[in-house]
Amino acid sequence: MNKIIIAIIGIALVAGAFLAGKWLDNDSDAGKNDKVIEAIDHYYAMDRFIISIADENFTRYLVLDLNLSFPTSNQNIADAETYTPLFRNALVKQFANLKHQQVKSAFEDIEQVQQMLLLDFNSVLKGKSSLELNNVLITNVFIQ
């Protein structure tokens, strides 16, 4: 009877050690996954931006769909939502006084416009938030 109890205890110890090893291995994998998640950018879609642009004969509009790219964290997502009105204000300042032809010319180089908006938006955030945008993507532009 003692040999059976010793065998059962031995099997239980081996099984326990095996399960503990699996559990510890999963914890170390979870840490690796956390690092991967931190490295992935979050893309935050702003509401469509529509502004009238100057033209002597017609009513003209600029329509932009923008996505902001930044490191994924709950605080960064909250800050992007919080500061969206300031981003929209920066867009108004940038495009409100331009004429139709100036807007068309500016959007011939989308990369340059994206870089300009990235600089503007990050300057809006400076001193207000730890959020720093990695990229501003123009996903749709319509100039009427």
N, CA and C atoms as a LAMMPS dump frame, in Angstrom:
ITEM: TIMESTEP
0
ITEM: NUMBER OF ATOMS
432
ITEM: BOX BOUNDS ff ff ff
-5.0000000000000000e+02 5.0000000000000000e+02
-5.0000000000000000e+02 5.0000000000000000e+02
-5.0000000000000000e+02 5.0000000000000000e+02
ITEM: ATOMS id mol type element x y z
1 1 1 N 0.82 -1.191 0
2 1 2 C 0 0 0
3 1 3 C 0.869 1.261 0
4 2 1 N 1.977 1.208 0.758
5 2 2 C 2.876 2.356 0.815
6 2 3 C 3.506 2.632 -0.547
7 3 1 N 3.803 1.555 -1.304
8 3 2 C 4.41 1.727 -2.621
9 3 3 C 3.435 2.412 -3.576
10 4 1 N 2.161 2.112 -3.468
11 4 2 C 1.151 2.749 -4.33
12 4 3 C 1.039 4.226 -3.992
13 5 1 N 1.024 4.557 -2.715
14 5 2 C 0.937 5.963 -2.289
15 5 3 C 2.175 6.721 -2.748
16 6 1 N 3.358 6.112 -2.625
17 6 2 C 4.592 6.759 -3.061
18 6 3 C 4.56 6.972 -4.578
19 7 1 N 4.058 6.004 -5.331
20 7 2 C 3.96 6.129 -6.785
21 7 3 C 2.988 7.24 -7.164
22 8 1 N 1.862 7.323 -6.484
23 8 2 C 0.874 8.378 -6.771
24 8 3 C 1.46 9.747 -6.456
25 9 1 N 2.156 9.861 -5.335
26 9 2 C 2.786 11.137 -4.969
27 9 3 C 3.848 11.509 -6.005
28 10 1 N 4.622 10.525 -6.454
29 10 2 C 5.648 10.775 -7.471
30 10 3 C 5.039 11.263 -8.769
31 11 1 N 3.971 10.599 -9.213
32 11 2 C 3.286 11.015 -10.443
33 11 3 C 2.711 12.42 -10.286
34 12 1 N 2.129 12.711 -9.119
35 12 2 C 1.567 14.037 -8.863
36 12 3 C 2.654 15.105 -8.898
37 13 1 N 3.836 14.791 -8.325
38 13 2 C 4.943 15.76 -8.339
39 13 3 C 5.442 16.012 -9.763
40 14 1 N 5.58 14.943 -10.547
41 14 2 C 6.031 15.1 -11.941
42 14 3 C 5.006 15.915 -12.736
43 15 1 N 3.722 15.565 -12.572
44 15 2 C 2.671 16.302 -13.279
45 15 3 C 2.646 17.757 -12.834
46 16 1 N 2.797 17.995 -11.535
47 16 2 C 2.817 19.374 -11.02
48 16 3 C 3.98 20.168 -11.571
49 17 1 N 5.167 19.546 -11.625
50 17 2 C 6.343 20.225 -12.179
51 17 3 C 6.137 20.544 -13.658
52 18 1 N 5.541 19.591 -14.391
53 18 2 C 5.267 19.813 -15.809
54 18 3 C 4.31 20.995 -16.007
55 19 1 N 3.223 21.015 -15.251
56 19 2 C 2.238 22.097 -15.366
57 19 3 C 2.822 23.439 -14.937
58 20 1 N 3.645 23.425 -13.878
59 20 2 C 4.283 24.667 -13.43
60 20 3 C 5.22 25.197 -14.516
61 21 1 N 5.947 24.301 -15.167
62 21 2 C 6.828 24.719 -16.258
63 21 3 C 6.051 25.335 -17.406
64 22 1 N 4.929 24.724 -17.766
65 22 2 C 4.079 25.283 -18.83
66 22 3 C 3.545 26.655 -18.436
67 23 1 N 3.127 26.781 -17.192
68 23 2 C 2.559 28.044 -16.714
69 23 3 C 3.613 29.142 -16.752
70 24 1 N 4.836 28.847 -16.289
71 24 2 C 5.914 29.835 -16.313
72 24 3 C 6.309 30.182 -17.744
73 25 1 N 6.296 29.202 -18.628
74 25 2 C 6.616 29.45 -20.029
75 25 3 C 5.582 30.373 -20.665
76 26 1 N 4.305 30.184 -20.343
77 26 2 C 3.254 31.053 -20.869
78 26 3 C 3.401 32.467 -20.354
79 27 1 N 3.826 32.644 -19.091
80 27 2 C 4.03 33.984 -18.548
81 27 3 C 5.15 34.705 -19.28
82 28 1 N 6.24 33.992 -19.595
83 28 2 C 7.327 34.644 -20.319
84 28 3 C 6.901 34.977 -21.742
85 29 1 N 6.059 34.15 -22.371
86 29 2 C 5.528 34.461 -23.7
87 29 3 C 4.618 35.667 -23.649
88 30 1 N 3.843 35.804 -22.563
89 30 2 C 2.947 36.957 -22.434
90 30 3 C 3.753 38.236 -22.39
91 31 1 N 4.897 38.234 -21.741
92 31 2 C 5.748 39.415 -21.711
93 31 3 C 6.249 39.777 -23.09
94 32 1 N 6.587 38.757 -23.884
95 32 2 C 7.023 39.012 -25.255
96 32 3 C 5.896 39.613 -26.068
97 33 1 N 4.686 39.12 -25.89
98 33 2 C 3.532 39.646 -26.624
99 33 3 C 3.26 41.083 -26.231
100 34 1 N 3.461 41.446 -24.957
101 34 2 C 3.264 42.828 -24.527
102 34 3 C 4.212 43.758 -25.266
103 35 1 N 5.452 43.32 -25.452
104 35 2 C 6.427 44.139 -26.165
105 35 3 C 6.005 44.323 -27.613
106 36 1 N 5.466 43.283 -28.225
107 36 2 C 5.007 43.381 -29.607
108 36 3 C 3.853 44.367 -29.696
109 37 1 N 2.928 44.312 -28.749
110 37 2 C 1.774 45.215 -28.764
111 37 3 C 2.228 46.656 -28.623
112 38 1 N 3.23 46.917 -27.776
113 38 2 C 3.72 48.281 -27.605
114 38 3 C 4.322 48.823 -28.9
115 39 1 N 4.915 47.947 -29.706
116 39 2 C 5.579 48.384 -30.92
117 39 3 C 4.603 48.647 -32.062
118 40 1 N 3.376 48.166 -31.941
119 40 2 C 2.398 48.325 -33.007
120 40 3 C 1.736 49.696 -32.898
121 41 1 N 1.635 50.382 -34.026
122 41 2 C 0.974 51.68 -34.041
123 41 3 C -0.538 51.516 -34.028
124 42 1 N -1.184 52.479 -33.418
125 42 2 C -2.639 52.556 -33.419
126 42 3 C -3.016 53.598 -34.479
127 43 1 N -4.06 53.32 -35.222
128 43 2 C -4.545 54.269 -36.226
129 43 3 C -5.89 54.797 -35.758
130 44 1 N -5.943 56.101 -35.557
131 44 2 C -7.142 56.758 -35.063
132 44 3 C -7.75 57.565 -36.208
133 45 1 N -8.959 57.199 -36.609
134 45 2 C -9.633 57.894 -37.716
135 45 3 C -10.354 59.122 -37.169
136 46 1 N -9.98 60.279 -37.675
137 46 2 C -10.671 61.512 -37.304
138 46 3 C -11.967 61.608 -38.108
139 47 1 N -12.911 62.367 -37.585
140 47 2 C -14.13 62.63 -38.346
141 47 3 C -13.766 63.391 -39.613
142 48 1 N -14.581 63.221 -40.633
143 48 2 C -14.351 63.894 -41.921
144 48 3 C -14.259 65.406 -41.693
145 49 1 N -13.283 66.013 -42.345
146 49 2 C -13.051 67.444 -42.246
147 49 3 C -13.511 68.095 -43.544
148 50 1 N -14.413 69.069 -43.432
149 50 2 C -14.932 69.784 -44.606
150 50 3 C -14.779 71.277 -44.337
151 51 1 N -14.184 71.976 -45.298
152 51 2 C -14.005 73.424 -45.151
153 51 3 C -14.221 74.08 -46.512
154 52 1 N -14.844 75.249 -46.494
155 52 2 C -15.024 75.98 -47.751
156 52 3 C -13.711 76.677 -48.086
157 53 1 N -13.438 76.744 -49.384
158 53 2 C -12.23 77.416 -49.852
159 53 3 C -12.636 78.513 -50.827
160 54 1 N -11.802 79.541 -50.87
161 54 2 C -12.138 80.747 -51.626
162 54 3 C -12.1 80.509 -53.13
163 55 1 N -13.136 81.028 -53.785
164 55 2 C -13.205 81.045 -55.235
165 55 3 C -14.12 82.207 -55.595
166 56 1 N -13.757 82.931 -56.617
167 56 2 C -14.538 84.119 -56.977
168 56 3 C -15.922 83.783 -57.506
169 57 1 N -16.06 82.676 -58.236
170 57 2 C -17.312 82.407 -58.929
171 57 3 C -18.172 81.314 -58.3
172 58 1 N -17.582 80.4 -57.551
173 58 2 C -18.32 79.241 -57.056
174 58 3 C -18.053 79.018 -55.568
175 59 1 N -18.942 78.27 -54.963
176 59 2 C -18.689 77.784 -53.621
177 59 3 C -17.883 76.503 -53.763
178 60 1 N -16.699 76.462 -53.15
179 60 2 C -15.801 75.319 -53.264
180 60 3 C -15.523 74.748 -51.877
181 61 1 N -15.208 73.454 -51.873
182 61 2 C -14.96 72.775 -50.601
183 61 3 C -13.742 71.879 -50.695
184 62 1 N -13.09 71.734 -49.564
185 62 2 C -12.032 70.748 -49.382
186 62 3 C -12.559 69.731 -48.378
187 63 1 N -12.503 68.463 -48.741
188 63 2 C -12.945 67.373 -47.871
189 63 3 C -11.741 66.469 -47.615
190 64 1 N -11.445 66.24 -46.323
191 64 2 C -10.318 65.389 -45.956
192 64 3 C -10.75 64.305 -44.976
193 65 1 N -10.275 63.099 -45.204
194 65 2 C -10.367 62.018 -44.218
195 65 3 C -8.945 61.762 -43.756
196 66 1 N -8.739 61.83 -42.445
197 66 2 C -7.404 61.685 -41.876
198 66 3 C -7.366 60.55 -40.862
199 67 1 N -6.227 59.872 -40.809
200 67 2 C -5.938 58.893 -39.765
201 67 3 C -4.641 59.306 -39.096
202 68 1 N -4.652 59.272 -37.767
203 68 2 C -3.466 59.596 -36.993
204 68 3 C -2.819 58.292 -36.534
205 69 1 N -1.512 58.205 -36.666
206 69 2 C -0.774 57.019 -36.263
207 69 3 C 0.094 57.37 -35.058
208 70 1 N 0.005 56.518 -34.008
209 70 2 C 0.792 56.737 -32.801
210 70 3 C 0.944 55.416 -32.052
211 71 1 N 1.908 55.347 -31.113
212 71 2 C 2.098 54.109 -30.355
213 71 3 C 0.838 53.751 -29.567
214 72 1 N 0.513 52.463 -29.56
215 72 2 C -0.692 51.982 -28.894
216 72 3 C -0.55 52.054 -27.384
217 73 1 N -1.439 52.797 -26.763
218 73 2 C -1.611 52.802 -25.305
219 73 3 C -2.964 53.437 -25.029
220 74 1 N -3.555 53.064 -23.918
221 74 2 C -4.86 53.631 -23.572
222 74 3 C -4.776 55.141 -23.408
223 75 1 N -3.68 55.634 -22.817
224 75 2 C -3.526 57.075 -22.612
225 75 3 C -3.404 57.803 -23.948
226 76 1 N -2.646 57.242 -24.892
227 76 2 C -2.497 57.882 -26.202
228 76 3 C -3.826 57.944 -26.944
229 77 1 N -4.607 56.875 -26.86
230 77 2 C -5.914 56.856 -27.523
231 77 3 C -6.825 57.921 -26.913
232 78 1 N -6.828 58.008 -25.589
233 78 2 C -7.649 59.017 -24.903
234 78 3 C -7.195 60.428 -25.276
235 79 1 N -5.88 60.643 -25.34
236 79 2 C -5.365 61.964 -25.704
237 79 3 C -5.713 62.33 -27.141
238 80 1 N -5.648 61.368 -28.051
239 80 2 C -6.011 61.643 -29.452
240 80 3 C -7.459 62.109 -29.531
241 81 1 N -8.338 61.453 -28.792
242 81 2 C -9.751 61.857 -28.78
243 81 3 C -9.914 63.235 -28.137
244 82 1 N -9.2 63.468 -27.051
245 82 2 C -9.305 64.732 -26.325
246 82 3 C -8.849 65.913 -27.173
247 83 1 N -7.76 65.734 -27.909
248 83 2 C -7.165 66.855 -28.646
249 83 3 C -7.626 66.959 -30.094
250 84 1 N -8.576 66.138 -30.517
251 84 2 C -9.098 66.221 -31.876
252 84 3 C -9.62 67.621 -32.224
253 85 1 N -10.333 68.312 -31.329
254 85 2 C -10.764 69.674 -31.69
255 85 3 C -9.585 70.616 -31.985
256 86 1 N -8.464 70.425 -31.305
257 86 2 C -7.291 71.261 -31.577
258 86 3 C -6.662 70.897 -32.929
259 87 1 N -6.703 69.615 -33.282
260 87 2 C -6.216 69.204 -34.605
261 87 3 C -7.086 69.826 -35.695
262 88 1 N -8.398 69.785 -35.487
263 88 2 C -9.319 70.35 -36.472
264 88 3 C -9.102 71.867 -36.595
265 89 1 N -8.815 72.512 -35.475
266 89 2 C -8.528 73.942 -35.495
267 89 3 C -7.253 74.217 -36.294
268 90 1 N -6.248 73.357 -36.144
269 90 2 C -5.016 73.514 -36.918
270 90 3 C -5.3 73.354 -38.417
271 91 1 N -6.217 72.456 -38.766
272 91 2 C -6.602 72.286 -40.168
273 91 3 C -7.277 73.546 -40.701
274 92 1 N -8.152 74.127 -39.912
275 92 2 C -8.829 75.36 -40.33
276 92 3 C -7.793 76.464 -40.548
277 93 1 N -6.863 76.609 -39.625
278 93 2 C -5.826 77.631 -39.763
279 93 3 C -4.994 77.411 -41.023
280 94 1 N -4.748 76.145 -41.342
281 94 2 C -3.914 75.808 -42.486
282 94 3 C -4.597 76.096 -43.827
283 95 1 N -5.909 75.814 -43.903
284 95 2 C -6.571 75.85 -45.206
285 95 3 C -7.611 76.956 -45.378
286 96 1 N -7.985 77.657 -44.34
287 96 2 C -9.099 78.615 -44.415
288 96 3 C -8.848 79.772 -45.384
289 97 1 N -7.645 80.239 -45.477
290 97 2 C -7.383 81.429 -46.291
291 97 3 C -6.778 81.111 -47.651
292 98 1 N -6.746 79.83 -48
293 98 2 C -6.192 79.461 -49.298
294 98 3 C -7.261 79.531 -50.383
295 99 1 N -6.837 79.872 -51.565
296 99 2 C -7.727 79.875 -52.717
297 99 3 C -7.757 78.475 -53.335
298 100 1 N -8.778 78.245 -54.145
299 100 2 C -9 76.936 -54.755
300 100 3 C -7.746 76.421 -55.463
301 101 1 N -7.115 77.24 -56.27
302 101 2 C -5.93 76.808 -57.021
303 101 3 C -4.768 76.492 -56.09
304 102 1 N -4.629 77.246 -55.001
305 102 2 C -3.567 76.972 -54.033
306 102 3 C -3.767 75.6 -53.368
307 103 1 N -5.01 75.283 -53.05
308 103 2 C -5.313 73.992 -52.43
309 103 3 C -5.011 72.865 -53.411
310 104 1 N -5.441 73.029 -54.659
311 104 2 C -5.17 72.005 -55.672
312 104 3 C -3.673 71.792 -55.842
313 105 1 N -2.923 72.864 -55.874
314 105 2 C -1.47 72.761 -56.028
315 105 3 C -0.832 72.07 -54.825
316 106 1 N -1.295 72.418 -53.637
317 106 2 C -0.731 71.823 -52.42
318 106 3 C -0.921 70.307 -52.402
319 107 1 N -2.074 69.841 -52.859
320 107 2 C -2.382 68.411 -52.795
321 107 3 C -1.805 67.611 -53.965
322 108 1 N -1.027 68.26 -54.811
323 108 2 C -0.301 67.51 -55.826
324 108 3 C 0.807 66.677 -55.184
325 109 1 N 1.268 67.101 -54.002
326 109 2 C 2.283 66.357 -53.241
327 109 3 C 1.685 65.999 -51.876
328 110 1 N 0.955 64.881 -51.838
329 110 2 C 0.265 64.448 -50.62
330 110 3 C 1.261 64.234 -49.474
331 111 1 N 2.437 63.669 -49.787
332 111 2 C 3.458 63.416 -48.756
333 111 3 C 3.821 64.699 -48.026
334 112 1 N 4.001 65.761 -48.784
335 112 2 C 4.387 67.037 -48.183
336 112 3 C 3.264 67.559 -47.285
337 113 1 N 2.028 67.444 -47.71
338 113 2 C 0.888 67.887 -46.901
339 113 3 C 0.811 67.058 -45.618
340 114 1 N 1.014 65.745 -45.735
341 114 2 C 0.986 64.88 -44.549
342 114 3 C 2.076 65.274 -43.561
343 115 1 N 3.27 65.549 -44.055
344 115 2 C 4.375 65.958 -43.181
345 115 3 C 4.088 67.303 -42.517
346 116 1 N 3.508 68.23 -43.274
347 116 2 C 3.155 69.537 -42.726
348 116 3 C 2.124 69.376 -41.598
349 117 1 N 1.104 68.531 -41.832
350 117 2 C 0.081 68.3 -40.812
351 117 3 C 0.665 67.589 -39.594
352 118 1 N 1.585 66.668 -39.817
353 118 2 C 2.243 65.98 -38.701
354 118 3 C 2.973 66.98 -37.811
355 119 1 N 3.718 67.889 -38.418
356 119 2 C 4.422 68.916 -37.649
357 119 3 C 3.434 69.819 -36.906
358 120 1 N 2.377 70.245 -37.586
359 120 2 C 1.367 71.1 -36.955
360 120 3 C 0.703 70.405 -35.774
361 121 1 N 0.282 69.153 -35.98
362 121 2 C -0.429 68.422 -34.925
363 121 3 C 0.483 68.148 -33.736
364 122 1 N 1.748 67.793 -33.995
365 122 2 C 2.669 67.544 -32.884
366 122 3 C 2.991 68.825 -32.129
367 123 1 N 3.008 69.956 -32.824
368 123 2 C 3.223 71.222 -32.113
369 123 3 C 2.013 71.573 -31.251
370 124 1 N 0.813 71.184 -31.686
371 124 2 C -0.387 71.374 -30.876
372 124 3 C -0.287 70.557 -29.584
373 125 1 N 0.247 69.349 -29.689
374 125 2 C 0.34 68.437 -28.541
375 125 3 C 1.459 68.804 -27.573
376 126 1 N 2.482 69.47 -28.075
377 126 2 C 3.666 69.759 -27.263
378 126 3 C 3.281 70.55 -26.012
379 127 1 N 3.69 70.037 -24.877
380 127 2 C 3.406 70.697 -23.606
381 127 3 C 2.038 70.369 -23.027
382 128 1 N 1.182 69.72 -23.81
383 128 2 C -0.161 69.376 -23.342
384 128 3 C -0.305 67.885 -23.051
385 129 1 N 0.484 67.07 -23.766
386 129 2 C 0.307 65.622 -23.704
387 129 3 C 1.636 64.936 -23.99
388 130 1 N 1.757 63.702 -23.512
389 130 2 C 2.939 62.909 -23.848
390 130 3 C 2.781 62.244 -25.22
391 131 1 N 1.589 62.339 -25.797
392 131 2 C 1.336 61.763 -27.112
393 131 3 C 2.166 62.476 -28.168
394 132 1 N 2.827 61.675 -28.998
395 132 2 C 3.522 62.21 -30.166
396 132 3 C 3.112 61.357 -31.357
397 133 1 N 2.561 62.002 -32.361
398 133 2 C 2.1 61.284 -33.556
399 133 3 C 3.293 60.821 -34.379
400 134 1 N 3.18 59.621 -34.927
401 134 2 C 4.208 59.092 -35.824
402 134 3 C 3.929 59.461 -37.271
403 135 1 N 2.623 59.614 -37.573
404 135 2 C 2.259 59.871 -38.959
405 135 3 C 0.843 60.429 -39.015
406 136 1 N 0.592 61.226 -40.015
407 136 2 C -0.758 61.672 -40.357
408 136 3 C -1.008 61.16 -41.768
409 137 1 N -2.019 60.329 -41.909
410 137 2 C -2.331 59.742 -43.209
411 137 3 C -3.574 60.406 -43.787
412 138 1 N -3.481 60.865 -44.998
413 138 2 C -4.64 61.383 -45.715
414 138 3 C -5.221 60.202 -46.474
415 139 1 N -6.382 59.744 -46.041
416 139 2 C -6.97 58.551 -46.648
417 139 3 C -7.979 58.9 -47.733
418 140 1 N -8.395 60.15 -47.758
419 140 2 C -9.306 60.597 -48.81
420 140 3 C -9.194 62.117 -48.911
421 141 1 N -9.129 62.618 -50.12
422 141 2 C -9.14 64.066 -50.341
423 141 3 C -10.046 64.335 -51.52
424 142 1 N -10.882 65.343 -51.331
425 142 2 C -11.802 65.754 -52.395
426 142 3 C -11.784 67.271 -52.44
427 143 1 N -11.438 67.803 -53.584
428 143 2 C -11.429 69.256 -53.774
429 143 3 C -12.458 69.571 -54.845
430 144 1 N -13.499 70.288 -54.435
431 144 2 C -14.556 70.611 -55.375
432 144 3 C -14.368 72.019 -55.873
